[in-house]
Amino acid sequence: QNTLQLNVVNNNYSDPNNLKFEEIKILGLQQELLTVTVLQNGVTQGSSPNITYNPTDKVNLITGLQLELGKSYSLSWTLGTNANEKYDCHPSTGASKEQCEQLGCIWAENTSDLNIPFCYYGTSDNAYSASDVKYTASGLTANLTSSGAATMANGNAMSPIDTLRLEVIYHSNDMLQFKIYDYANKRYEVPVPLNLPSTPTSTAEHRLYDVTVQTKPFGIQVRRRSTGTVIWDSQLPTFTFSDMFIQISTRLASQYVYGFGETEHTTYRHDMNWHTWGMFSRDQPPGYKLNSYGVQPFYMGLEEDGNAHGVLLLNSNGMDVTFQPTPALTYRTIGGILDFYIVLGPTPERVVQEYTALVGRPVMPPYWALGFQLCRYGYENDAEIAQLVEDMKTAGIPYDIQYPDIDYMERQLDFTLSPNFTGLPALVNKIREEGMRFILILDPAISGNETNYLAFTRGVEKDVFIKWPNTSDIVFGKVWPDFPNVEVNNSLDWDSQVELYRAYTAFPDFFRNSTVEWWATEIREVYNNPHNASQSLKFDGLWIDMNEPSSFVHGAVGGCRDNELNHPPYMPSLGWRDEGLAYKTLCMEAEQLLADGSPVRHYDVHNLYGWSQTKPTLDILRSLTKERGIVVTRSTYPSSGRWSGHWLGDNTAAWDQLTKSIIGMMEFSLFGISYTGADICGFFSDSEYELCARWMQLGAFYPYSRNHNGEGSKRQDPVAWDSAFEDISRSVLNIRYSLLPYLYTLMYEANAHGSTVVRPLLHEFVEDKTTWEIHRQFLWGPALLISPVLEQGAVTVTAYLPDARWYDYHTDEYVGFRGEFRNFSSPLEHINLHIRGGYVLTQQSPANTTAYSRKNPLALIVALNDSQLAEGQLYWDDGVRIDAYEDGVYLLTSFTARQNTLEIKVLHRGYADPNNLKFTTVKVLGVTSAVQQLAVLENGAEIQSAHVLAYDNAKQVKRQLRVGVELNFFYIL
C-alpha cells in the first residue's frame, strides 16, 4: 500500500564500511511517484530524495537516499500524474468537473498553465486488452477486446467497438505497417494506393526495428534495434475506437518533431507545450491554428542521438493531433480505421526517401517550370498582360511563364473566355513562339444556372456530379461563377454578393471514371476549340484551385440534412470549430462513388477531393500537349506530389510570411512535394517596396517561383516599381537561372530517389543539434545555403554555418569559420549565398527564358573541402519529354575532383543535346597553391585546349576559361 519497510531482524554485525542504501528502483508501478517520505523511528528524515520515472518501462527510481545498513526505515510515497503525463480525457470544448468525473477521470484546475488539461485520465489503463497474439516471420496479429468503458467526445458518451483486429506487417527492413480495424463490420478505408511489396521483403537479421504488443492495457511498442530507442509506445490510457471517434496516443522519442499539415506553423520544429493542430481541407488562407487547404498526416521524429524516423497515419477523415511535453502525441480522428506506416531512416534524408518510396516520388517538372512566373488576380484584359510581357522583356528580367487568374473566364465560368480576353489565344501563341509558356487556372465548381453551358449539361448526361444520398439530386453550392444577366455591385458586403450574384454550382466527383472522361473532354475543347480554332488556348500547364472543395455557402444551398455528420459527436480542433465540418465546403452526407462503384460519404473522402482531381488533370494535360507539363494544386494529400506541385496558398503581404514560407516549403519537402513556393510579395493586401524586394530575393530560391497577388491590391511585379527594383529582381533571377542546371538535377534526384530539394540544415548536419531548430535558412540540396533577410529594415542577417568549409557565392572567398552564427552584411540589393566545400555545381549562362538559357555555355563551380575533394552530378534531358528518366532518354554526368584532377564522367548517355553544349568555364574554390598548367584528356588522350588559366592567391580560386569540354564525353582535367 505505497510503502516500503526496511526492518532489521538481526543486528549482530556492524559493517566497517558504513554502507548505505543510496537508491531504490521500483518496477511495475503504473503511475509516477510524486512524493517520497523517509521515516526512522517515526521521525521524518532529512530532505526529500530525487525521483525519476521511466513511463515506457514503468520504472520509478529514488536517488539521494542515505539509509544506513543496520537501521530500520519506513518509506511511504504518493502516486499521481505529473503534469506532463496528463492525457486529455475531454478534448472537446466545454468540459466540466461533473462531465469529467462521469467518465471516471480526474478534474484538477491548473491556473498556472491553462493549456494543461483540467480533465485527465487517472490511470494508465485503456479500454482494450490484447489476446491471441501470434508472431510470424513477417509480422503479427492480435485480437483487441474492449472492457466497454465509455469515451467522451463533445459531451456524448460513445461505446467503443467491442472487438478489433490488429495486424502488423514487416514490409521491409526499414518500413512496417500496423493496422487496427473492426473485422466484424467493414469500415471505410482510404482508397489511396501505396507502393507496398506484394509480400514482405524484410528479414529477421536485417530489420531495423522490433515490435512488441503489450496485452493489458493494450499498446504497441516499436524499438530501433540498433540503439534500443523506443520510437512508438501507445500503452497509454487514451486508446479507444468507436464509430465516430478514434483516439490513440504515443510517447515520442524526443521533443523534436516536424511535419503535419497543412497549417501555418511559426517554427519548423513543433512546440510540444500542449498544442493541438486540426487537419481538414478547407479554403482557409494561412493563419495560426487554422486548418488550410490540404491534409498531410505525416511527421518526422528525431531521436536524441540524431537518428530519425517517420510516421504516416493513412486516414482521410477529419482529425487533430495534440502535442504535450511528455513528450507525447495524441491522434483523434472521426472515422475510418487506424492504418499507420513507420519508416526507420535512420537519417532525416533517408526518412523522406523511404516515405516517398511508399507514397510515390515527387513529379519531375519540365525545365521551363523552374523559370520565374507572373500572375495576378485582377488583370483587366489581355492587353494588360501583353504590355506586362513587353515591359519584362524591355527590362531584361528573366521570366518564363505567364498566367491569368479567373478574370479570363466569362463570369468566372470554367472553359469559357471573357469578352475582355478575346485576344488571349493569340497572345499565348505569340509568347510561346518567343520561348515563354502559359498556365491556365481551372476551378472544379460548375455553374448549373446556364441555358447553354456544355460543361454542365454534359456533366449531367455523364452523371459526374456529387449528389444527395439515395436520390438523383445534385448537391449545389456557390463558388465564383455569377448568375447570367446580372450586374455585380462590388460595394455590397460579401454575403450579400454571394446571395445575389453567385450561381448555383455542382461539384464533379473525380473518383468516378465518367468524371475523368468528362473533365478530359472539357479541357480538350479549351485547348482545341471545336467551334472556333482561333479561340483555342494552347496552355502548357494547369493550375487547379478551390479544390478542397471550396464553397461560399456552408454545406449546400438550402443547408445540410444530416446534423450528426456535419456536427459530429467529437468536432476536431479546427478553425471555426463551432460552425461544424460543412463550413465553407459541402455537406458531409453528400455521396460520392469510387471507381468500382462503391458509394462513400463526403464525410470520409472530403480530404481526398483535391487529390482525386490531380492525376486526371496531369493525364489530360500530357495527352493534349504531348509534353511533361506541370500541374499545380491547392489541396493535397499524401501522394499528391507524384502528379503536382503546390503553392502555399493565399498569403498576405506581411514580413512574417517570409519565414513562414520557408517553414512551409521544408514541410512539403517532408511530404514528398518538391515543387513548392509561396506567392512572392504576398497575395492579400498591398505589398511595399522593401518587403517585395526582399521577397523577390527569397522567392528566387523557391522551387516554384511565382509572383502573384490578389484583386484590389496594387501591382507588385518586378516592373511595377522603379529601375532599382528591376535591378534587384534581374540580379537575383540571373543567379537563379544560372543555377537551374543544379536545381534541375536536384529535381531529378527527388523524382528518381526521393531526395529533398529545399532541404533543412538538419538533413545534412543532424549531428549538430543547433541545426535541429533552424528554419530561417535552408539549403538547395546538399551544397547551396540560402540565408535571406526576413525582417524589415535589416541590412545584416544572422546566419549559421555548420561544420563544413563554406565559400561566399558572390566573392568565391572561403569564409574562414564554421559551426557558429555570424552576422553577414545584407544591403537591400544582396542575398547571402554560400557554397559548401566538397561539391561541384553546374551553372549555365542565364537568358530571358529557359528556352534560350538552355542553349548557353555551361560552367562548373568546384568547391573543395578540407581534404581537397569535391563531387557532383548533372542530369540533362530535353526538358519536356514525358518519362525521359523512365525511358532512359537522358544524360547523367558525374564530376569528381581529387588530387589536382577533375574527372568528368558520363554515367548514362541516352540523350544528345542539339545545342552542342560545352563547359567553357571551370572555377575551383579552395586551391591552396598556384596552378602552373592544365592538361585536358578526352577518353584518356590529351587534347589541344585553348584554355586560359587564372589564379587568385588571396581567394585561393583557380579559373579555367575557354575550356571547351563537351557535355557528352569523358574528360579528365
N, C-alpha and C positions, 0 to 999 in steps of 0.2 A: 504493500500500500504506500508506494512512493517513499519508502525509507530503506536504508541500508544500515544494519547493525554490525559493528566490528567489536566482538566481545572476546576478551582474553579469558580462556577457560583453564589455562595452566600457565603460571608465571614463574617457573623455576630457573629461567635462563635470561640473562641480560646480555644482548649482543654488544660487543665493544665498539662497533662501527656507527652506533647511533642511527640505525636505519629508520627511514621514514617512508610512508606511502605519499608520493607526491602527485600521482594522477590516478584516476579511476575511469575506466571505459565501460559504458553500459550499452549493451547490444539489445536491439529489438523493441525499443520504445517507439511508439507510433507518433509521439509528439516531442517537442523540444523542451529541455529543462529551462525554465525561466529563472528560478532561484534555487540555490542550494544553501542549506544551513547545517553547520557542523556543531554538534553538542558533545561536551565531555563532562560527565557527572551533572548533566542538566544545565550546564553553562555554555552559552554560545562562544565559539572560538574565533578570535581574530577577524580579519577582513574576509569579504566574500571571495570565493575562488573563481577562476575563469571557466566559462562554459562555451564549448563549441559543439555544433550539431551538424552531422552529415546526413541530410534528408534522403539522399539517394540510398545509402546503406543503412539508414535508421540507427546511427551510432551517435551517442552523446559522450563527449569527452570532458571530464572535470580535471583541471590542472591548477597548479598553485597551492596544492594541499601540503600540510606539514603534520601528518598523522604518525605519531611515534609508534614504532613497533613495541608491543608490550603494554600498550594502553588501550582502553576501550573507548569507542566513539559511536555516536549515532549521527548518521547523515539523513536529512529529510529534504525533499525537493517538491517543487510545484511544477506541474506540466501545463503547457499552454501553447499558444500560437504566436510566434514572433510576427511583428507587423508585416515583414517581407513574405511570410508564409501564409498570409490571409488570402484565400481564394474566394472571389465574389460569389455569394450564394444567391444574390438577387440582382443580376446585371441590368434589369430593366429600370426605367425611371420610376420614381415614386415609392421606393422601398420604405417600409415602416417596421418598427420593432415587433408589432403584432404579426405582420406577414412573415417576417424573418423567423420568428420562433415557431410559427405554424409549420415551417419547413424543417424544424429540428436544428436550425442554425443559430449562431450566436450573434447578438446585436451589441455592438460596442462603438459608441460615437467617439471619433477622434478629431477634436477641434484643431489639433496642431497640424494635421495634414488631411485635408478633406478628400484627397484622392484615394486614401486607403479605404477599402470597402468597410462600411459600418456593419453589413450583414455578411458573415463569413462562416465557412464550414468549421465545425468544432472538432472534427475527427478526420483522420486520413482515409477513412473508408469511403468507397463509392458504391453505387447501387449494383455493381456487377461482380461476379466471380467467374473464373475460367475453369473449365473442366475438359476432359478428354483431349488433352494437349498431345498432339502427335508430331514429332520431329521427323523430317525426311532429309535426304541429301540436298533437296532443292528448296526447302522451306519448312513451314509448319502450319498446322491448322488447330483450331480450338473452338469449343462452344462457350458462349458467354451467356450467363443466366442472371436475370435481374432479381433483386430482392423485393422489387415492387415499390420502392420509395418514390415519392412524388418529386417532381422537379419544378422549380419556379421559373416562370417566364411571363413577364408582363402582368404579374398578379394572378395568373391562372396556373393551376397545377395540371401537369400533363403526365400521363403514365408512360414510363419507359416501356419500350418493346421488350417482351419477356425474354426471348431467346435470340441471340445474334450469332453470327459466324465470323470468325477471324481467320484470314488467310494471309500468310507471309510467304513471299516468293523471293528467292535469292536470284534475281535475274542475271546479274553479272557480278564480277568480283568487286566492282565499285558502285553497284546500284541494287537496292532492294525495294520491294513494294509491300505495304501491308494495307489490308482492306477489311473494313468492318461493315457488315450489311445484314439485312433481315433475309435469311434464306427461305423463310416460310412464305413471305409475301414480296413479290417483285416490286422494287422501288426504282425511281428514276436514277439513271446513271449517265454521266457526261458522255455525249456522243463524239468526243474529240479523239481521233486516232493518235496513238503514241507509237513510237518506234521501239517495240519490245521484241526480244528474241522469241521465236516460236517455242523454244524450250530453253529453260535456264542454262546459262553457259558458265556459271560460277563453279569453283571447285573449293572443297573444304580447306585445302592447303593455302590457297591464294586469296580467299575472301578478305576484304579489309575490315570486316565487321563481324560481330557476334550478336545474336538476338536471343533474348530471354523473355518468356511470358511469366509474369507474376500472377498467381492464381487468385489470391484473396487478400485485399481487394485487387481487382484486375488491373494490370498495367503491362505495358511493353517497354522493354529496355533495349536500347541499341548502343553497343560499345565499339569504339575504334580499337581493333585488335592490337595494333602496334603500340598503343600508349595506355590502353585501359580507360581512356576518357569516355564518359557516358555522354552521348550526343542526343539521345532521346530517352525520356523517362516519364511515362504517363501514369504511374501508380499514384494517382492523386484523387482527391475527393470529388472533383468536378465531373468526371466522366458520366455522361448519360446519353441515351439515344432514344428519342421519341419521334413521332411522325413529323412534327414541325419545329423541333428544337433538338439539335445535336451539339454536344459540348465535349471537348477533350482538352486537357492541358498537358504540357510537358515542361519539365525542368530543362534549362538551357545550359550549354557548356561554358558560357561566359556572358558578359554584358555586351558583347559585340555582335550585333545582328543587323543585317542590311536587307532591304527589299520590301516586298508587299506594295501593291499599287492598285489603282492609280490614285494616289493622293499627294498633295503638295507637302513635302517634308522640309523642315528648316535645317536639318543636318542629314548627312548620309547615314551615319550610324544612328540607330533608333535610340531614343531616350527611353530607358527602361522604367522610369518612375511613373507607373500607373497610367499609361496612355492607351487609349482604345482607338483603333482605326477601322472604319467601316469600308466594305468593298461591295459596290453595287453600281453598275454602269449608269451614268446619268449625265445629261447635258449640264454640267456644272463647271464653270471656269475655276481654275486653280484657286484654292483657298484653304486655310488651316482647318484640319479635321473635316473637310468637305470631300466626300467621295466623288471622284470625277469620272472620266469617260470610259475607262476600261477596268478590268479586273485581272489582277496578277497575284494569285495566292502562292507566291514562291518567296522563300528567303534564303540567304546565305548566312551561316553562323561561323564565327571564328572561335577556335578553342584557345585556351590560354597559351599553348605552346606554338600557336601560329598555324596549326592545321585548320582546314576549312571543310565544311560540308554544306549541302543544300537540301532543302525540303520543299516539295510541291504537294499541296492538297488539291487533288483534281475533284473539285466540287464547284458547280456553277450557280448555286443558289445564293441569295443574299447572305452575307456573313460579316462578322467583325472579328478582330483579334485584339487581345489585351496583353500588354507587356507589364510585368511587375519586377521589382528589383531583386527578386529571389536569387538568381534570375529565372523567370518562367514566362511562358506564353500560353494563353488560353484561346482556342478557336471556338466560335459559336456560329453554326450555320442553321438555316431554317428549312432544310430539305435535303433530299438525295441520300448519299452514303458518305462514309469516310474512306477515301482512297488516297493513301499517302505514298510518295516516292522519295527516297532518300539517296542522294549521291554523296560519295565519300571523298571526293577530291583526290589527294589531300591539299592541293594548293588552291587558292581562290580562282586562278585561271582554269585549272582542271575542273573545278566545280561547274563553271559555265560551259566548258566543252562537254562535260558529261550530261549536263542538263539539256543543252541544245541537241545532243545526240538523241535524247529522249523525245523532246517536243518538236525537233526539226531545226536545221541550221538556218541562220539568217539569210534572207534573199540576197542575191548578187545584183546590185543596181547596175544599170548601164553607166558607162563612163561619164556621159553628159549630165547624169543626175547628181554628180559631185560638183557641178558648177553652181555659181551663185544664181539665186532665183528672186523674182519680184512678184508680188501680188498685193491687191488692195480691195477691200470691200467698199465700194463706193465710186468705182470708175463710172463716169457719166456716159461714155460711149467708146467706140473702138478708136476714134480719132485721138482720144486722150492716151490710150495705150500706145498707139503708133508714135505719138510725139515722145512719150517716155522712152521708147526703144531708140529713137533717133538721138535723144539727149544723152542717153547712156553711151551710145557709140561715140558721140562727139567728145564726151568726157574721157573716153578710153578706159572705162571701168569694166573689168571682166564680168560677164553676165551671160548665162546660158539659157535660162528658162523664164518664160512669162506665163502668168495665169490671169484669168478673170475670176472674180468671185461670182456669186449668183446673180449679179447685175446683168450678165449677158443673156439670161433667160427672159422670156416673156412672162411677166408676173410671177417670176420665180418657179415656173413650171419646168421640170426636168425635160430634156430632149427638145427644147424649143429655143428660138433665137429672138431676142428683143428687137423691135424696130430701130433702137438706138445702136445696135451692134450688127447691122446687116453687112458691114464691111469687115467683120471679124474673120470670116473664112479666107478672104483674100489676104488679110494681114497675116494670118497664120501661115499661109503658103509662102508669103514674102519672107518672113523672118526665118522660116525653116530653110529656104533657099540660101539664106545668109549664114547658116550654120547654127541657128538657135533652135530651141524646142518649145513645145507648148503643152501645158497640162490643163485639163478641164475638170471642174468641180461637178459632182452629182450628189444629190440627197436621195435617200430612199423613199421618202413620202410622196405619194402620187395623188394629185387632186381628183376628187370624184364629182366636182361640180361643173365640168365642162360638157359641152354638147358635141364636140368633135375633137376628142383628145384620145388618140390611138393608144397611148401608153395605158390609160385606164381601161378603155373598152377591151383591148386585147388581154389585159390582165384579168378582167372579169371572165372573159371567154376561157382563158387558160387556168382559171381558179388559182391565182397566185397570192391572193391577199389573206392576211390574218383575219380570222373570224371569231365570232362568239361561239362558245361550245354548244354542240348539239343543234346548231342552226346553220343556215347558209348566209347569215347576215354578216357583212363586213364590219369590223371594228373601225370606226372613224375617229381620228384625232384632228389636230390642226397644227400645221407647221408653217413653212414660208409661203406656199402658193396663195395668191389672192383670189377672191371671187372674180368672175368675169364682170366687166361693165361696172366697176366701182372706182371711185377716185379716193385714194387713201389720204386721210388727213393725219399727217405725221405729228401734229401738235397734240393729239389726244394721248392719254396715258396708254401704256402697253396693253393692259387687259381689255380696254375698250377697243383698241385696234384689232386684237385677236378676235373679239366677239363680232365686230362689224365687218371686217375685211378679209380675214383668213378663211380660206376654203376648207371644206371637209377633206381630210386626206386618208388614204388607205395605205397600209404598210405591207410591202411584199414579204412573204415568208421564204427566206433564202435557203431553208432546209429542203424545200420541195424541188424536185427535178424540173417541174414545169416552170417554176420561177426562174431557175437558172437559164432555161431556154428563152423565156420572155425577156429577161434582162439583156441577154445577148442580142436579141432582135432589136430592142430599143436603142442600145448603144451603137449597134451596127448602122442604124439609119441616121445617126448623128454623123458618123464617120463617112458613110457613103449615102448621102441623101438621095433616096429613090425618086423624089419628086422634083428636085432641083439640084443637080450635081454641083452647081456653083456655090451652093449653101452648105456643102459638106465641110465639117470641121476636122481637119487632119491632126488630131491630138496625138501626143507621144506618151502621155501618162494620164492617169486618172486619180483624182482626189475625192475620196468618199467621206462625206461629212455627216453629222447629225444622226449617226447610226448606232446610238445607244439602245434603242431608238429614242429620239427626242420628240416630244410633243408639247405644244403650247397650252394644251388643256390637260388636266390631271386625269389620266386614265382613258377617257373617251368623251366625245361629245354626248352629253346626257348623263355622264357618270358611270361608275362601275356597278357590278351586280353581285359580287361576292365579297362581303366585308371581311371575312376571315382571311382570305388570301391577300387582300390589299392592306389589311391591318392585322398581321399575324400575331399569335399569342406572344411571341418574342419579336420585337422590332429591332433589327440590328442598329448599332450606333452609327447612324447615317446623318448627314446634314438634313435639316428639316424633318427630323425624326417623327414628329407628331403628325406630319402630313401623310405618312404611310408610303408603301412601295410604289404606288402609281403616280407619285409626284413627278411631273414633267415627263411622263412616259405612258405606256399602255397599261390597261387593266391586266392584273395578274392572271385572271381567269381566261383571258384570250387564248385561243387554241392554235397551235402550230402542228405541222405534220413533218416528221422526219422523212428522209429519203425512202425508207422502207414502208412508209405509210402509217407508222405508229403515231398516234396523237400525243402531244406533250403540252403542258400548260406553259404559258409565257412565264409564270412564276418560277419554273425550273430552268428555262433556257434564255431568260431575259439577257443575262450577261454574255450570251453567245451570239447576239444579233449581229454586231459588227464583225465578229469572227466568221460567221456564216456567209457574209456578203463579200469577204475579202478575196478568197481564192477564185470564185466565179468571175470577179471583176478583173483579176490579173489574167485569167484564162482568155477572156474575150478580148482584152487589150492586146495580148500577144497574137491571138488569132487574126486580129484586124491589121496590126502594124507589121507583123512578121518580124518583130524585134523584141528585145528583152523587156523594154519599158519599165515603168515604176508605178506602183500603186501606193498612195499614202492614205492611211485610215485614221479616223479619230478614236474609234472604240476598238480595244484589243483584248485578247485572252491568250493564255499560253498556246503557242504555236503560230500566232498571227505573224510573227516575224518571218516565217517561211515564205510569205507572199507579199509582204508590205513593209513600208516604213511607217513612222508615226511622228506627228508633231505634238508638242506638249500642251496644245490647246489655246484657248482664248485668254492669254495672259494680259497683264496690264503694263503700261509704260511706267515702271517704277524700279528704283535701284535694287530692291531686294530680289527682284525677279532674275537678276543676272546669276547670283549664287544658286538660286533655286533651279535654274535651268541646268546648271552643271550637275546638281544632285539628281534631277530628273533623267538626264542622259546616262549617268552612271547606273541608275536603277534599271533603265531599259536595256543597258548593256547586260545586266544580270538576267533580264527577262528574255534575252535572245533576240532583241530588236535593235540592230546596229544602226540602221538608217534613221537617226532621230535628230531633233533640234527644236528649239523654241522659236516663236515668231520674233525675229530680230527687231528691236526698238519698241516692241510691245504692240498688242492688238487693241486693247481698250485705252482710251484717253490720249491726249496729245503727248507725243514724245518731246523731249527737249534736246538741245544741241549736244551737250556733253554726254548725257545718257546715251543718246543714239550713236554717237561716235564710239564710245566705249563698247557699246553693244555690237556695233559693226565689227570691232576688233575681236571680241569674243565669238561672235556668230560666224566669223570666217573660219572657225575651227569646230563648228557644229558639222557633223557628217551631212546632215540635211540643213543647208544654209539658205534660209529664205527670210527676206524682209517682208512683213505682212501686217497691215493694220486695218482697223475697223471703220465702218461707216460713221461719218460725222467727225472723225478725227482728222487733223491736218496731215498732209503728205509727209512721209518720212523716208522716202527712197533716197539713195545717195546723191541724186541731182536735185533734190528739193531744198538744199540748204545754201551752201556757198562753195567757192572754189577750194577753200581749205578743207572742208568736209569731203569734197570729191577727192582731194589728195590723200586724206586719211583712208578713205574707202579703197581707192585704187591701190595704194601701197599694200594694205593688208590682204586684199584679194589677189594681188600679184603673188604674194607669198603663198597663199592657199593654192593658187593654180600651179605654181612651180613645184609644189609638193604633192600634186594629185597622183603621180605615179606611185608614191609611197602610200597615200591614202587608199588608192585602188587596190594595191597589194594587201593592205590590211583588210579590205572588204572581201577579197578572195580568201584570206586566211579565216575570216569569220564564216564565210559560206562553205568552205571546204572542211574546216577543222573546228569551228565553233569558238574561235578566239574572240576576244573583245576588241573593239576599235577604239571607242572612248574608254579609257582604262583608268580606274582608280589607282593611285600610287601604291596602295596596299597589295595590289595584284603582282607588282614587280618587287616590292620590298617588304614582304609580310613579316620578315624577321625584325623589322624596325617598327615598334609599336606606335611611334609617332604618326606613321602613315595611316594607322587604323582610324584616325579621326579627321583626316584631311579631305575636304570637299570644296575648297576654293581654288584648287589647281587640279589638272588632270593631264593624262598622257594620251597621245595618239600612239597606240600600240606600245611597244616597249621603249621607244627611243626618243620621242619628241615631247618635252614637258612644256605645257602652256600655263602661264601664271598671269591671268588678266587682272586689270584694275576693276574692282567691283563696287567702289564707293565714290560718291560724289566729291569732287574737289581734290581727290587724291592724285599726287604726282609721283608717288612711290608705291611699291607693292611689297608686302612682306611675304616671301616665298620660302618654302622648304625644299632644299636639295638633298635627297637621300644619299646614302653612302655609295657613290659611284663617281666617275670622272665626268664632269659636265662642261660643255662648251657653249658660249653665247652664240646663238644662231646668227645674230646680226654682225658680230665682230669676229667670229671664229676663235675668240680667246678662251683659254681654259680658265674657269672661274676661280680655281685655287682653294676651294673649301668644299666640304661635304658633311652631310649628317647634321645640318643645322639650319635655322631660319636666318635669313638676311633681308635687308631692305634693298630693293633694286629701283633705280631711277625709272620712272614711267611717265614722261610728259605725254600730253594728250595724243600725240601722233605715234606713240610707241606701245607695243605689247611685248612683254618679256617671253622669249622662247629659248629653250636650252636643249641641246642635243646630248644624248647620253653616250659616253665612250663605250666602245665595243660594238657599235652598229654602223651599218652602211645604209644611207638613204639615197634613193633615186630622185632626181629632180628633172624638170623639163621647162624650157623657156616658156613663160606664160603668153597668152594672147587673149583677145576679147572673148573668144568662146573656145570650148574644148575641141570643137571641130578643127580649129586652126592650131591650138596648142599641141594637139596630138601629132602634128607634123614637124614640130620643132626639135632642135637638138636636145639630147639628154645629157645629164651631168650626174656625177656621184659625189656625195659627201662621205668620206671615210673618217669616222670619229674613233680614234684609237683609245683603248682603255689602258689601265696601268701596265698591262702586260704587252702593250703594243699590238693588240689584236682587235679585229672588228669583223662582223659578218652581217649579211642582209640578203634579201631576195627582191626580185621584181617579177610580178605577174603581169602579163600583157596579152591582150586579145584584141579583137576588132572593136570592142566597147559596146556592142549592141547584140551580138548573136545570142539567141536563146540556147541555154545549156552548153555554152562554149567549154566550160570546165568538164562537164559530164561527158561531152563528146570528144574531148582531147584536143580541141581546136584552140590552143593557147600556147604561149611561150612562157617558160619559167626559168629564170636565170638566178644563179646564186653568186654572191660576192664574198670572198674570204681574204682578209688582209692578215698576213703574219710574216715575220722575218723579212721585212723590206720587200715583200711582194704582195700584189693584189691579183687574185685569181678570179676571173670572170668565166663562169661555167654554165653552160646550158643544160638544165636538168630535164627539160621537156621541150621538144621542138615540134609543136603541132600547128604553129601559125607563123607566117612570114608577113611582116608589116609592109604595106605597099610604099611607105614613105622612106624606105632605106634608112631607118633611124640609126644614129650613131651617138656614142658617148663622146662628146667633144671636150669635156672638162672633167677632170678628177681633182678633187680637193681633199687633202689628207690633213686632219687636225691632230695635233699632238705628236708630230715627228720631232724627236729630241735632238737631231743634228742635221746640218745642212745636207741637201741632196745634190750629188755631183752629176749623176747621169741617170737616164731612164732607158730601159730596153723594153720593147713590146714584142711579145711572142704570140703568134697566131697558130693554134694547133701544134704547138711545140717548136715552131721555127720562128727565128727572129725576123721581123719585117721592118721595112723602112717606115718611119713615122716622123712627120713634120711637126713634132710637138715643140712646145715651149715650156721650159721649167722655170718656176719661181719659188723662192723660199723666203718666208718672213721669220727671221730669227727670233724676234721679240714675241711673236704669237705662236711660234712653232707650227706654222702652217705651210704645207707644200701645195703648190698649184701646178697642175699639168694642163696646159691649154692646147687646143687643136690636136687632140689625141687621135680622133677619127676611128675609134673602136666600134665596129658594127654590132648591132643588137643580137644578131643570130649566131654568133660564133664564139669559140672558146679562146680566151686570151689569158696571158699572164703578163702583168706589168711589173 
